[in-house]
Amino acid sequence: MQHPGLPVSVRAVSTPSTDFYAVEDLLEPAEIEVRDRVRAFCEAEVTPRINQFWDDAQFPFELVPKIAELGISGGTVEGYGSPGMSAVAAGLVAAEWARCDGSVGTFYGVHSFLAMQSIALLGSEEQRERWLPEMARLEKIGAFGLTEPEHGSDAVGLETSARRDGDSFVLNGRKKWIGNGSIADHVIIWARGEDGAVGGYVVEAGGRSGERPPGYEATVMTGKTALRAVWQAEITLTDVRVPVENKLANCHSFKDVSQVLDRTRYTVAWRALGLATASYELALAHALRREQFGQPIAGFQLVQDKLARMLAEITSMQLMCWRLSKLADAGRMTAAMASLAKMNHAAKARAIVADARDILGGDGILLDNHVARHHADMEAIFTFEGTDSVQALIVGRAITGLSAISGRKPT
């Protein structure tokens, strides 16, 4: 729509908020505070330098102590030095990381939402006291070793084995796509015991020192075209000995592992929202600034149509994320609810990022403009923590009562 009487320079001064339905009004002051704290950190410390790390496929180690100072490690974990955020606050934090950079967000998510949550949910009190305080201070880094070369979507079929031998368990197997796996101090390896049940075993992997336990090998995966500034590892375990006291005390089956995944999957929906929001904001700012044929391209109907539809999807994603997290806080969120949000948001965000890249034209493939990095990283978010198809089948099972997922039954 044109604005008669206003010169172009005035019309393009301010960028409208992405909070089109005033979702801010639904947030608690503490939730707004932690979101703004992470946003300010990202704008000051991450955004100005992340492109070079991403391009070089190098992890920004220099940011780790600065992230520690934010006091947000552990997310919803209560006590042990963690903030005990609401699920809404944890979601907002996940969205802010993604709005800034998917790689740093993955580092934080693996450490706080997968590794620390596993210990908090499935560890004994002694184990929580032993590991979580140092992890909350980021003095020790965590990783979550579930996926295997032959078992991704069917992680329940994992083949890594754990055998009791005296005062130790002996682990054998392989893991793949393990975020932080090459730099973590505490790597939770999910393995099948002699009774066939899946358990969690905390391997003291040596962190950045490189002092690995005998038989433990972690190799950084190379050649990635997404999330290049976070390191995923292929892990090989050959007769790795883990003290008996390092087996998570309250994990007795794969259903317990699923508890952790269900409680963290909603944050992936928030991450998709954050990435979509960043891409929309960058596209809108570019469209208001970029002039062709004598006016900003934001004044053209086709561009406005794209922007309007992008904002509509973002607004629906905001509301869905907020409601899902409120249900999580009330203990009412189900696995299918989390899957529905992840499925919906990942697909919507993927389309929004593609439209943003299109609006930027040739500038959209330059790292300096950030959209190219988001465009690449979105492909990873679309897949990890459950592919689009698997999420659909989880939802389908909930609404029909019939499982279309074949394979080994959980144990």
Helices and strands as residue ranges (DSSP letters): H 8-11, G 23-26, H 29-41, I 42-46, H 50-56, G 61-63, H 64-69, E 78-79, E 82-83, H 87-100, H 102-109, I 110-116, H 117-122, H 125-136, E 142-145, G 155-157, E 161-165, E 168-179, E 186-192, E 198-204, G 207-209, E 216-220, E 232-243, G 244-246, H 254-289, E 291-292, E 295-296, G 297-299, H 301-329, H 335-359, G 361-365, G 367-369, H 371-383, H 388-400
